[in-house]
């Protein structure tokens, strides 16, 4: 139906989050109206994402420059006794916008899926466990792990798994409280709702 260059564009961009074949085709025809200079500008900023950004060695959030740790982990004013565990970077960004959390983060890199029994192995759970255990040898040990995961079946399953794993560390394990409706995505929650959920977090206790 379309020439090969457009078909290849659609196939590539349709694999991105929230973009299907229809949206990708619209984007292709929109870009066709742009000048070569404008298209080069888009290409440059896309390449810059890979060339100028790193993954924080501590929390796995994005980090700019040559420093191995991100600005949040390097900030001496942050409360190092509390770690907020989230599924992805955009969830951490959403919580930051509330202005109510002053601790550190840990990006899991996903959630456990019923359709993929081995999906838990892809998460940065071991890194989280070791991070907490290592901190307990320092002056400012981690005392609380907030499981800020979406109220979805996958989020619930992941939270229960993390609770079992982290129980051995002895830290307080909490989860976001009221405000977020079932099935909601924190990334799209308004700041007030997310802030209230954070403030009203409740401790998880294994029976």
N, CA, C and O of each residue as an XYZ file, in Angstrom:
828
protein
N       0.825     -1.210      0.000
C       0.000      0.000      0.000
C       0.860      1.262      0.000
O       0.574      2.216     -0.723
N       1.914      1.260      0.815
C       2.839      2.387      0.882
C       4.198      1.977      0.322
O       4.526      0.791      0.321
N       4.990      2.929     -0.150
C       6.354      2.631     -0.594
C       7.169      2.048      0.563
O       6.850      2.281      1.729
N       8.203      1.302      0.246
C       9.008      0.618      1.263
C       9.534      1.526      2.374
O       9.473      1.139      3.541
N      10.052      2.730      2.057
C      10.558      3.589      3.141
C       9.496      3.903      4.194
O       9.793      3.949      5.388
N       8.251      4.119      3.743
C       7.177      4.418      4.694
C       6.796      3.160      5.477
O       6.541      3.228      6.680
N       6.759      2.020      4.798
C       6.438      0.769      5.482
C       7.480      0.453      6.554
O       7.142     -0.003      7.646
N       8.743      0.699      6.233
C       9.811      0.449      7.204
C       9.706      1.412      8.385
O       9.947      1.028      9.530
N       9.347      2.659      8.102
C       9.169      3.655      9.162
C       8.049      3.213     10.097
O       8.202      3.244     11.318
N       6.917      2.801      9.514
C       5.764      2.373     10.309
C       6.115      1.158     11.161
O       5.767      1.100     12.340
N       6.800      0.198     10.569
C       7.170     -1.012     11.308
C       8.072     -0.683     12.493
O       7.943     -1.274     13.565
N       8.983      0.263     12.290
C       9.923      0.635     13.352
C       9.230      1.407     14.467
O       9.385      1.068     15.640
N       8.474      2.434     14.120
C       7.875      3.306     15.127
C       6.644      2.689     15.793
O       6.288      3.067     16.909
N       5.995      1.743     15.114
C       4.830      1.090     15.710
C       5.222      0.222     16.900
O       4.365     -0.186     17.683
N       6.514     -0.060     17.036
C       6.984     -0.875     18.161
C       7.198     -0.051     19.427
O       7.460     -0.608     20.493
N       7.086      1.279     19.314
C       7.274      2.152     20.469
C       6.024      2.170     21.348
O       4.922      1.927     20.856
N       6.183      2.458     22.650
C       5.030      2.497     23.562
C       3.975      3.503     23.118
O       4.300      4.624     22.726
N       2.721      3.097     23.181
C       1.563      3.955     22.877
C       1.471      4.374     21.415
O       0.668      5.243     21.076
N       2.277      3.773     20.545
C       2.214      4.096     19.115
C       1.910      2.821     18.328
O       2.689      1.869     18.350
N       0.785      2.814     17.642
C       0.426      1.678     16.811
C       0.670      2.001     15.350
O       1.145      3.092     15.038
N       0.358      1.085     14.447
C       0.566      1.310     13.014
C      -0.128      2.565     12.495
O       0.429      3.281     11.663
N      -1.339      2.837     12.979
C      -2.078      4.005     12.504
C      -1.376      5.303     12.902
O      -1.218      6.209     12.084
N      -0.956      5.382     14.171
C      -0.259      6.584     14.626
C       1.082      6.738     13.923
O       1.501      7.849     13.600
N       1.755      5.607     13.687
C       3.052      5.648     13.020
C       2.915      6.138     11.580
O       3.772      6.872     11.089
N       1.839      5.733     10.903
C       1.638      6.176      9.521
C       1.344      7.672      9.474
O       1.815      8.374      8.579
N       0.566      8.159     10.437
C       0.286      9.598     10.502
C       1.567     10.381     10.742
O       1.789     11.436     10.149
N       2.398      9.852     11.612
C       3.667     10.510     11.916
C       4.562     10.548     10.685
O       5.234     11.547     10.428
N       4.569      9.459      9.927
C       5.392      9.394      8.718
C       4.993     10.483      7.721
O       5.854     11.179      7.183
N       3.712     10.627      7.480
C       3.251     11.628      6.510
C       3.414     13.049      7.046
O       3.588     13.991      6.273
N       3.358     13.199      8.358
C       3.608     14.515      8.952
C       5.069     14.911      8.749
O       5.372     16.059      8.422
N       5.966     13.952      8.945
C       7.392     14.242      8.797
C       7.782     14.490      7.343
O       8.749     15.198      7.065
N       7.025     13.903      6.423
C       7.311     14.122      5.003
C       7.162     15.591      4.614
O       7.741     16.040      3.624
N       6.390     16.329      5.393
C       6.166     17.743      5.116
C       7.272     18.629      5.691
O       7.323     19.826      5.410
N       8.147     18.041      6.489
C       9.220     18.801      7.120
C      10.420     18.928      6.187
O      10.601     18.127      5.270
N      11.230     19.943      6.438
C      12.444     20.140      5.637
C      13.521     19.155      6.085
O      13.425     18.554      7.155
N      14.546     19.003      5.250
C      15.655     18.111      5.592
C      16.329     18.558      6.884
O      16.733     17.732      7.703
N      16.447     19.861      7.057
C      17.067     20.388      8.271
C      16.282     20.035      9.523
O      16.863     19.682     10.549
N      14.961     20.129      9.437
C      14.115     19.789     10.587
C      14.210     18.298     10.905
O      14.261     17.906     12.071
N      14.234     17.475      9.863
C      14.345     16.035     10.072
C      15.687     15.682     10.699
O      15.770     14.795     11.547
N      16.737     16.383     10.275
C      18.055     16.154     10.849
C      18.064     16.532     12.329
O      18.732     15.899     13.147
N      17.307     17.575     12.648
C      17.200     17.991     14.047
C      16.562     16.908     14.902
O      17.024     16.630     16.008
N      15.495     16.294     14.388
C      14.860     15.186     15.102
C      15.850     14.032     15.290
O      15.952     13.450     16.371
N      16.576     13.717     14.212
C      17.536     12.614     14.271
C      18.627     12.891     15.302
O      19.054     11.987     16.020
N      19.074     14.142     15.371
C      20.149     14.499     16.304
C      19.730     14.328     17.763
O      20.487     13.796     18.575
N      18.516     14.783     18.092
C      18.087     14.678     19.492
C      17.821     13.222     19.883
O      17.988     12.852     21.045
N      17.411     12.400     18.923
C      17.206     10.979     19.211
C      18.542     10.310     19.495
O      18.667      9.543     20.450
N      19.540     10.601     18.669
C      20.869     10.033     18.881
C      21.484     10.522     20.183
O      22.213      9.788     20.849
N      21.185     11.773     20.543
C      21.742     12.354     21.770
C      21.248     11.619     23.013
O      21.943     11.581     24.029
N      20.049     11.035     22.937
C      19.528     10.274     24.068
C      20.477      9.142     24.435
O      20.700      8.857     25.612
N      21.026      8.509     23.421
C      21.920      7.375     23.642
C      23.347      7.819     23.922
O      24.056      7.202     24.718
N      23.758      8.883     23.268
C      25.149      9.313     23.368
C      25.448     10.152     24.604
O      26.561     10.100     25.126
N      24.479     10.920     25.079
C      24.732     11.865     26.167
C      24.097     11.489     27.499
O      24.221     12.229     28.475
N      23.425     10.357     27.548
C      22.794      9.930     28.793
C      23.318      8.570     29.229
O      23.660      7.724     28.403
N      23.374      8.376     30.543
C      23.795      7.105     31.105
C      22.708      6.598     32.044
O      21.743      7.303     32.338
N      22.878      5.383     32.503
C      21.984      4.827     33.513
C      22.707      4.878     34.846
O      23.835      4.399     34.965
N      22.063      5.456     35.846
C      22.668      5.597     37.167
C      23.076      4.229     37.712
O      22.280      3.290     37.704
N      24.304      4.123     38.179
C      24.813      2.856     38.700
C      24.173      2.472     40.023
O      24.242      1.317     40.441
N      23.547      3.445     40.684
C      22.953      3.203     41.999
C      21.466      2.866     41.917
O      21.025      1.846     42.446
N      20.692      3.735     41.246
C      19.229      3.555     41.233
C      18.663      3.203     39.859
O      17.492      2.841     39.742
N      19.502      3.310     38.811
C      19.120      2.985     37.434
C      18.206      4.012     36.789
O      17.533      3.726     35.799
N      18.188      5.228     37.367
C      17.494      6.350     36.737
C      18.436      6.917     35.679
O      19.610      6.548     35.644
N      17.946      7.801     34.821
C      18.802      8.386     33.797
C      19.771      9.386     34.423
O      19.429     10.104     35.363
N      20.977      9.414     33.884
C      22.006     10.310     34.392
C      22.697     10.998     33.230
O      23.095     10.347     32.264
N      22.839     12.310     33.320
C      23.522     13.060     32.275
C      24.989     13.253     32.613
O      25.376     13.172     33.779
N      25.804     13.506     31.604
C      27.222     13.741     31.845
C      27.996     12.455     32.057
O      27.540     11.367     31.705
N      29.195     12.605     32.649
C      30.083     11.460     32.821
C      29.970     10.818     34.196
O      30.563      9.767     34.439
N      29.213     11.439     35.098
C      29.071     10.896     36.445
C      28.302      9.583     36.398
O      27.295      9.473     35.698
N      28.773      8.593     37.136
C      28.108      7.285     37.108
C      26.785      7.278     37.866
O      25.949      6.400     37.652
N      26.593      8.258     38.753
C      25.342      8.356     39.502
C      24.525      9.555     39.048
O      25.074     10.526     38.527
N      23.212      9.487     39.246
C      22.328     10.578     38.836
C      22.352     11.715     39.858
O      22.940     11.583     40.931
N      21.713     12.824     39.518
C      21.690     13.996     40.395
C      20.989     13.702     41.716
O      21.379     14.224     42.761
N      19.966     12.874     41.670
C      19.220     12.562     42.892
C      20.087     11.775     43.866
O      20.133     12.092     45.054
N      20.769     10.755     43.370
C      21.629      9.944     44.239
C      22.812     10.750     44.772
O      23.305     10.479     45.866
N      23.264     11.729     44.007
C      24.409     12.547     44.419
C      24.025     13.707     45.331
O      24.897     14.366     45.897
N      22.735     13.957     45.474
C      22.275     15.094     46.274
C      22.373     14.777     47.769
O      21.651     13.907     48.255
N      23.249     15.463     48.506
C      23.418     15.193     49.941
C      22.196     15.557     50.773
O      22.082     15.142     51.926
N      21.278     16.334     50.191
C      20.080     16.751     50.919
C      18.967     15.698     50.871
O      17.982     15.803     51.602
N      19.122     14.696     50.020
C      18.083     13.665     49.928
C      18.155     12.735     51.138
O      19.229     12.493     51.689
N      16.997     12.223     51.537
C      16.908     11.305     52.665
C      17.323      9.910     52.208
O      16.564      9.230     51.519
N      18.505      9.491     52.582
C      19.037      8.210     52.139
C      18.460      7.022     52.896
O      18.782      5.875     52.584
N      17.621      7.279     53.876
C      17.043      6.184     54.655
C      15.763      5.630     54.028
O      15.213      4.636     54.502
N      15.290      6.279     52.957
C      14.049      5.845     52.305
C      14.282      5.648     50.807
O      14.801      6.535     50.129
N      13.896      4.488     50.305
C      13.994      4.199     48.874
C      12.593      3.957     48.324
O      11.837      3.145     48.857
N      12.262      4.659     47.267
C      10.978      4.494     46.593
C      11.198      3.599     45.374
O      11.908      3.974     44.441
N      10.595      2.436     45.388
C      10.777      1.460     44.312
C       9.671      1.640     43.274
O       8.486      1.556     43.598
N      10.064      1.886     42.030
C       9.096      2.108     40.956
C       9.381      1.190     39.776
O      10.466      0.623     39.649
N       8.385      1.063     38.926
C       8.525      0.200     37.751
C       9.447      0.804     36.705
O      10.318      0.121     36.167
N       9.250      2.103     36.417
C       9.997      2.729     35.331
C      10.353      4.176     35.658
O       9.869      4.746     36.636
N      11.206      4.755     34.822
C      11.708      6.110     35.060
C      10.599      7.152     35.112
O      10.652      8.070     35.931
N       9.608      7.024     34.257
C       8.538      8.021     34.220
C       7.703      8.008     35.502
O       7.085      9.015     35.848
N       7.681      6.879     36.204
C       6.985      6.823     37.488
C       7.743      7.635     38.532
O       7.143      8.351     39.334
N       9.065      7.516     38.512
C       9.894      8.300     39.435
C       9.731      9.787     39.148
O       9.653     10.598     40.070
N       9.679     10.141     37.872
C       9.506     11.545     37.486
C       8.163     12.074     37.973
O       8.068     13.222     38.408
N       7.123     11.244     37.902
C       5.791     11.651     38.358
C       5.791     11.919     39.859
O       5.176     12.878     40.324
N       6.478     11.072     40.609
C       6.554     11.260     42.060
C       7.364     12.503     42.396
O       7.024     13.230     43.329
N       8.432     12.752     41.646
C       9.248     13.946     41.870
C       8.423     15.218     41.700
O       8.619     16.193     42.426
N       7.507     15.205     40.750
C       6.694     16.391     40.476
C       5.785     16.758     41.645
O       5.376     17.912     41.775
N       5.468     15.787     42.493
C       4.608     16.085     43.638
C       5.331     16.959     44.656
O       4.697     17.695     45.412
N       6.655     16.876     44.674
C       7.446     17.649     45.627
C       7.353     17.140     47.054
O       7.838     17.794     47.978
N       6.735     15.983     47.246
C       6.517     15.462     48.600
C       7.495     14.363     48.997
O       7.549     13.969     50.162
N       8.260     13.874     48.045
C       9.200     12.800     48.363
C      10.625     13.317     48.274
O      11.023     13.893     47.261
N      11.392     13.111     49.336
C      12.760     13.624     49.397
C      13.796     12.514     49.557
O      14.953     12.772     49.891
N      13.365     11.279     49.315
C      14.286     10.165     49.446
C      14.941      9.799     48.124
O      15.088     10.639     47.236
N      15.331      8.539     48.004
C      15.988      8.037     46.801
C      15.041      7.098     46.047
O      13.974      6.744     46.547
N      15.442      6.709     44.857
C      14.612      5.839     44.021
C      15.353      4.556     43.655
O      16.570      4.448     43.801
N      14.578      3.597     43.178
C      15.148      2.389     42.587
C      14.227      1.975     41.450
O      13.051      1.684     41.667
N      14.765      1.951     40.243
C      13.980      1.596     39.056
C      14.063      0.088     38.834
O      15.139     -0.444     38.561
N      12.930     -0.600     38.952
C      12.913     -2.051     38.776
C      13.155     -2.469     37.333
O      13.817     -3.473     37.069
N      12.615     -1.694     36.406
C      12.758     -2.037     34.999
C      11.627     -2.899     34.473
O      11.753     -3.520     33.418
N      10.502     -2.941     35.217
C       9.358     -3.719     34.755
C       8.574     -4.284     35.920
O       8.778     -3.892     37.069
N       7.675     -5.210     35.617
C       6.883     -5.896     36.638
C       6.800     -7.375     36.280
O       7.186     -7.790     35.188
N       6.297     -8.149     37.211
C       6.119     -9.577     36.973
C       4.846     -9.798     36.159
O       3.802     -9.211     36.444
N       4.947    -10.642     35.155
C       3.804    -10.930     34.285
C       3.375    -12.385     34.433
O       4.208    -13.291     34.462
N       2.057    -12.594     34.526
C       1.531    -13.958     34.602
C       1.847    -14.736     33.330
O       1.987    -15.959     33.352
N       1.954    -14.014     32.234
C       2.212    -14.661     30.948
C       3.673    -15.041     30.778
O       4.018    -15.821     29.891
N       4.537    -14.486     31.636
C       5.967    -14.790     31.574
C       6.443    -15.221     32.956
O       6.846    -14.373     33.752
N       6.406    -16.503     33.259
C       6.788    -17.009     34.580
C       8.197    -16.606     35.019
O       8.471    -16.492     36.214
N       9.077    -16.394     34.061
C      10.458    -16.048     34.391
C      10.703    -14.545     34.378
O      11.850    -14.106     34.468
N       9.646    -13.755     34.266
C       9.812    -12.304     34.137
C      10.460    -11.672     35.360
O      11.099    -10.626     35.247
N      10.306    -12.290     36.526
C      10.905    -11.723     37.737
C      12.427    -11.674     37.661
O      13.064    -10.864     38.334
N      13.002    -12.542     36.841
C      14.456    -12.581     36.710
C      15.005    -11.362     35.975
O      16.189    -11.043     36.085
N      14.137    -10.683     35.224
C      14.573     -9.512     34.462
C      14.563     -8.235     35.304
O      15.109     -7.211     34.892
N      13.947     -8.299     36.472
C      13.840     -7.117     37.319
C      15.103     -6.914     38.157
O      15.853     -7.857     38.410
N      15.321     -5.680     38.579
C      16.526     -5.352     39.358
C      16.246     -5.540     40.852
O      16.442     -4.633     41.661
N      15.787     -6.729     41.184
C      15.459     -7.047     42.576
C      16.721     -7.377     43.365
O      16.876     -6.933     44.503
N      17.605     -8.141     42.778
C      18.862     -8.485     43.446
C      19.656     -7.226     43.758
O      20.233     -7.098     44.837
N      19.681     -6.299     42.806
C      20.398     -5.040     43.020
C      19.781     -4.239     44.170
O      20.495     -3.613     44.953
N      18.451     -4.265     44.264
C      17.762     -3.562     45.348
C      18.097     -4.192     46.691
O      18.394     -3.488     47.657
N      18.049     -5.504     46.750
C      18.352     -6.226     47.984
C      19.775     -5.916     48.447
O      19.998     -5.600     49.616
N      20.730     -6.006     47.534
C      22.128     -5.755     47.878
C      22.359     -4.297     48.254
O      23.189     -3.990     49.111
N      21.626     -3.410     47.613
C      21.748     -1.978     47.928
C      21.317     -1.711     49.363
O      21.975     -0.968     50.091
N      20.216     -2.319     49.761
C      19.722     -2.140     51.127
C      20.677     -2.767     52.132
O      20.989     -2.153     53.152
N      21.142     -3.973     51.860
C      22.052     -4.658     52.777
C      23.365     -3.897     52.924
O      23.912     -3.799     54.023
N      23.866     -3.361     51.820
C      25.116     -2.593     51.867
C      24.937     -1.328     52.689
O      25.836     -0.938     53.435
N      23.788     -0.688     52.558
C      23.530      0.557     53.289
C      23.508      0.329     54.793
O      23.797      1.243     55.566
N      23.169     -0.881     55.208
C      23.072     -1.176     56.632
C      24.433     -1.216     57.315
O      24.528     -1.309     58.538
N      25.470     -1.144     56.512
C      26.826     -1.074     57.054
C      27.313      0.368     57.122
O      28.391      0.642     57.650
N      26.508      1.294     56.580
C      26.870      2.710     56.550
C      26.229      3.471     57.708
O      25.491      2.912     58.519
N      26.538      4.774     57.754
C      25.990      5.634     58.806
C      24.504      5.918     58.588
O      23.766      6.175     59.539
N      24.075      5.869     57.320
C      22.670      6.154     57.008
C      22.038      4.947     56.311
O      21.871      4.955     55.091
N      21.690      3.924     57.065
C      21.088      2.732     56.465
C      19.669      2.987     55.967
O      18.967      3.865     56.471
N      19.265      2.217     54.984
C      17.892      2.302     54.487
C      16.964      1.713     55.542
O      17.173      0.593     56.008
N      15.942      2.473     55.914
C      14.995      2.031     56.935
C      13.615      1.705     56.360
O      12.829      0.981     56.971
N      13.338      2.252     55.175
C      12.021      2.022     54.575
C      12.125      1.869     53.066
O      12.852      2.607     52.401
N      11.392      0.906     52.541
C      11.289      0.717     51.093
C       9.825      0.916     50.716
O       8.959      0.139     51.118
N       9.558      1.965     49.939
C       8.195      2.250     49.489
C       7.972      1.568     48.139
O       8.655      1.885     47.165
N       7.040      0.652     48.078
C       6.746     -0.035     46.820
C       5.699      0.773     46.064
O       4.497      0.544     46.206
N       6.166      1.709     45.267
C       5.276      2.606     44.514
C       4.988      2.001     43.147
O       5.428      2.509     42.116
N       4.247      0.918     43.166
C       3.910      0.205     41.932
C       2.445      0.446     41.582
O       1.613      0.667     42.462
N       2.146      0.403     40.306
C       0.783      0.664     39.850
C      -0.210     -0.336     40.444
O       0.128     -1.508     40.608
N      -1.438      0.109     40.772
C      -2.464     -0.785     41.325
C      -3.095     -1.660     40.245
O      -4.287     -1.558     39.955
N      -2.275     -2.511     39.666
C      -2.695     -3.433     38.611
C      -2.350     -4.849     39.059
O      -1.590     -5.014     40.013
N      -2.886     -5.875     38.400
C      -2.530     -7.248     38.771
C      -1.018     -7.474     38.743
O      -0.469     -8.146     39.616
N      -0.351     -6.911     37.739
C       1.097     -7.062     37.638
C       1.808     -6.322     38.768
O       2.776     -6.821     39.342
N       1.311     -5.124     39.078
C       1.910     -4.346     40.155
C       1.726     -5.019     41.500
O       2.646     -5.046     42.318
N       0.528     -5.570     41.733
C       0.246     -6.267     42.989
C       1.122     -7.509     43.137
O       1.658     -7.777     44.212
N       1.258     -8.255     42.056
C       2.062     -9.463     42.080
C       3.528     -9.134     42.369
O       4.197     -9.833     43.130
N       4.005     -8.069     41.753
C       5.390     -7.653     41.952
C       5.615     -7.176     43.376
O       6.652     -7.463     43.975
N       4.643     -6.445     43.922
C       4.756     -5.940     45.295
C       4.839     -7.094     46.292
O       5.641     -7.047     47.225
N       4.028     -8.117     46.106
C       4.049     -9.270     47.000
C       5.375    -10.010     46.913
O       5.908    -10.476     47.920
N       5.897    -10.112     45.704
C       7.192    -10.772     45.512
C       8.299     -9.978     46.203
O       9.147    -10.552     46.887
N       8.288     -8.667     46.023
C       9.298     -7.818     46.650
C       9.204     -7.880     48.169
O      10.222     -7.887     48.860
N       7.991     -7.924     48.678
C       7.811     -7.995     50.128
C       8.473     -9.247     50.692
O       9.135     -9.189     51.729
N       8.298    -10.365     50.019
C       8.901    -11.618     50.480
C      10.422    -11.558     50.418
O      11.109    -12.023     51.327
N      10.937    -10.983     49.340
C      12.388    -10.908     49.168
C      13.025     -9.950     50.171
O      14.048    -10.264     50.779
N      12.411     -8.780     50.337
C      13.000     -7.743     51.183
C      12.776     -7.970     52.671
O      13.387     -7.289     53.495
N      11.919     -8.907     53.026
C      11.652     -9.188     54.436
C      12.938     -9.524     55.178
O      13.089     -9.180     56.351
N      13.858    -10.191     54.502
C      15.119    -10.599     55.122
C      16.017     -9.421     55.481
O      16.939     -9.571     56.281
N      15.761     -8.257     54.903
C      16.593     -7.085     55.199
C      16.177     -6.409     56.500
O      16.962     -5.678     57.104
N      14.947     -6.655     56.928
C      14.470     -6.056     58.162
C      13.955     -4.639     58.029
O      13.583     -4.029     59.032
N      13.922     -4.092     56.816
C      13.450     -2.716     56.635
C      11.925     -2.675     56.626
O      11.265     -3.683     56.373
N      11.386     -1.514     56.900
C       9.943     -1.312     56.843
C       9.525     -1.280     55.376
O      10.121     -0.557     54.578
N       8.516     -2.049     55.020
C       8.058     -2.117     53.631
C       6.651     -1.536     53.552
O       5.731     -2.034     54.201
N       6.489     -0.490     52.761
C       5.191      0.170     52.638
C       4.735      0.210     51.185
O       5.522     -0.008     50.264
N       3.453      0.493     51.000
C       2.899      0.645     49.655
C       1.988      1.866     49.627
O       1.410      2.244     50.646
N       1.865      2.476     48.456
C       1.049      3.677     48.318
C      -0.361      3.457     48.845
O      -0.928      2.374     48.698
N      -0.926      4.498     49.464
C      -2.249      4.399     50.062
C      -3.362      4.837     49.142
O      -3.329      4.591     47.936
N      -4.348      5.489     49.728
C      -5.564      5.846     48.995
C      -5.275      6.857     47.874
O      -4.258      7.551     47.875
N      -6.192      6.907     46.943
C      -6.092      7.921     45.890
C      -6.008      7.346     44.497
O      -6.723      7.792     43.600
N      -5.141      6.357     44.295
C      -4.977      5.781     42.961
C      -6.015      4.683     42.728
O      -6.030      3.695     43.462
N      -6.868      4.830     41.742
C      -7.878      3.806     41.465
C      -7.249      2.548     40.885
O      -6.164      2.598     40.306
N      -7.928      1.432     41.040
C      -7.434      0.163     40.523
C      -7.225      0.250     39.014
O      -8.082      0.745     38.282
N      -6.077     -0.236     38.566
C      -5.759     -0.224     37.145
C      -5.113      1.054     36.660
O      -4.769      1.168     35.484
N      -4.941      2.026     37.560
C      -4.374      3.319     37.158
C      -2.874      3.216     36.922
O      -2.210      2.314     37.433
N      -2.356      4.148     36.145
C      -0.922      4.240     35.881
C      -0.416      5.519     36.529
O      -0.888      6.611     36.209
N       0.540      5.387     37.437
C       1.065      6.549     38.155
C       1.577      7.637     37.231
O       1.511      8.825     37.549
N       2.082      7.222     36.098
C       2.648      8.170     35.140
C       1.639      9.242     34.738
O       2.012     10.375     34.433
N       0.351      8.873     34.742
C      -0.688      9.796     34.290
C      -1.535     10.358     35.436
O      -2.504     11.078     35.195
N      -1.174     10.033     36.672
C      -1.923     10.536     37.826
C      -1.578     11.999     38.074
O      -0.447     12.424     37.839
N      -2.556     12.770     38.549
C      -2.265     14.164     38.856
C      -1.429     14.237     40.127
O      -1.440     13.312     40.939
N      -0.710     15.335     40.294
C       0.247     15.478     41.384
C      -0.400     15.381     42.759
O       0.176     14.793     43.675
N      -1.590     15.951     42.912
C      -2.260     15.940     44.212
C      -2.655     14.522     44.614
O      -2.446     14.111     45.755
N      -3.228     13.781     43.668
C      -3.645     12.406     43.946
C      -2.453     11.533     44.294
O      -2.499     10.756     45.248
N      -1.387     11.660     43.519
C      -0.193     10.860     43.759
C       0.466     11.249     45.077
O       0.971     10.394     45.805
N       0.458     12.541     45.377
C       1.036     13.006     46.632
C       0.286     12.463     47.834
O       0.899     12.079     48.830
N      -1.044     12.429     47.748
C      -1.863     11.898     48.836
C      -1.631     10.398     49.009
O      -1.585      9.894     50.132
N      -1.485      9.694     47.892
C      -1.221      8.257     47.951
C       0.122      7.991     48.621
O       0.281      7.013     49.352
N       1.077      8.863     48.367
C       2.401      8.731     48.965
C       2.348      9.013     50.468
O       2.935      8.286     51.270
N       1.641     10.070     50.831
C       1.545     10.457     52.244
C       0.765      9.437     53.073
O       1.025      9.272     54.265
N      -0.188      8.754     52.442
C      -1.038      7.806     53.174
C      -0.584      6.359     52.990
O      -1.373      5.433     53.174
N       0.666      6.166     52.635
C       1.181      4.813     52.414
C       1.041      3.959     53.681
O       1.096      4.457     54.805
N       0.859      2.658     53.451
C       0.637      1.735     54.558
C       1.682      0.627     54.548
O       2.171      0.210     53.498
N       2.000      0.171     55.734
C       3.006     -0.879     55.868
C       2.442     -2.221     55.426
O       1.303     -2.569     55.737
N       3.263     -2.967     54.692
C       2.890     -4.310     54.272
C       3.461     -5.294     55.284
O       4.625     -5.192     55.672
N       2.649     -6.231     55.701
C       3.106     -7.209     56.684
C       2.777     -8.607     56.198
O       1.618     -8.944     55.956
N       3.823     -9.417     56.059
C       3.642    -10.786     55.604
C       3.011    -11.617     56.709
O       3.444    -11.581     57.861
N       1.997    -12.356     56.342
C       1.325    -13.197     57.337
C       2.117    -14.468     57.585
O       1.708    -15.302     58.393
